[in-house]
Amino acid sequence: MPESYSLVLSTAGTAQEADRLAEMLVSRKLAACVQIVNIASVYTWEGEMHKEPEYLLLIKTAAGRYAEVESAIVQHHSYEIPEIVQVPIESGLPAYLAWIAANTK
């Protein structure tokens, strides 16, 4: 059975935290690549509406590493309930998917 891949989405409140999480995931080979995008988030937390700058992490990984990615983010994140969402990659350039596989073993 061919390996499957995932894009995991998470956010951080500061650029420093986003960088720290990204470097931790890549150095542990839990992710082949993490892209960091500056965004604005509007959300409700504890009954109040918030609009805050955040940093979106686009984490490319092997689907089989998801549980480890989730655990690492939860352990090292400053948020009480961090966003961690797994999105399956249904298809992609075979050479790119092979690169993800090689960098998440």
N, C-alpha and C positions, 0 to 999 in steps of 0.2 A: 504494500500500500504506500503510495507517495506521501511524503511529509505534507502537513498542512501548516498554514501560516496565519498570523493574526496581526491586526493593528490594535494596540491597546491605547486608549485615550485616558489621560489624567491631566489634572491642573495643579498649579502651584501658585502661591500668593506673591512670590518674589522671584526675580530673575536668578538670584543666588540659589534659592531652593530648587528651582527648575534645573539649573546647571548641576547642582549636587546630585539630584535624583538621576538625571540623564547619565552623568559620568559613572555613578554607582551601577546602574543597570548595564551599561556597555562594558565596563571593566569586569563585571561578573559573568559576562557572556549571556545575560538574560535577554539582551536586546542587541540586534546587529546595528541599529541606528535609532537615535531619538532626535526628532526635530522639535524645536521650541518656537512657538508662535505667540507673540504678544496679542492678547485679546481683552475684551471687556465682557464681564459676566453680569447678568441681572438674575437674581435668585432670591428665594425666601429662605431665611434661616431663623429658627426660633421665633417665628411669627412676624418677623420684620423683613421688608424688602430691602435688598442691598444691590448696589451697582459698584463693582470693584474691578480694577485692573487685575488680570491674572495671566498666567503663562500656560498655554496648552502644550502638553507633551504628546507627540505622535510617536508611539513606541512600536517598532517593527520587530517581531519575534516569531519563533516557531510556536504553533498553537499549543504544543505539549509543554511549553515552559510557562504558560499563563499562571498557574497556581504559584509558581516561584516569583514571578513578576509581581503578582498581587501581594504576596506576603512581604516582599522587599519594600514595596511602596508603603504599605500599611505600617511597617516597622520604622521607616525612616521619614515619614511625612509629618508635617506640623498640624495638618487638619485633623479634627476629631473624626470626620467621615470624609476621606478623600474620594474624589471621583476616580473610579477605576472601571472602565467599560471595555470589554473585548469585542472586536468586530472581526469576523472571519474575512480573510482575503480569499476571494473565490478564484481569481486568476491573476496572472502577472507575467512579466517577462521572465522566461525560465532562468536565464542567467542571473537575474536579480534575486529570484527566489532561492536559487542555489547559494548565492552570496549570503542571504539571511541564514540559511541552514548552516553554512560553514562557520558563521560568526555567532551562533547560538548553541554550539556543542560544548 
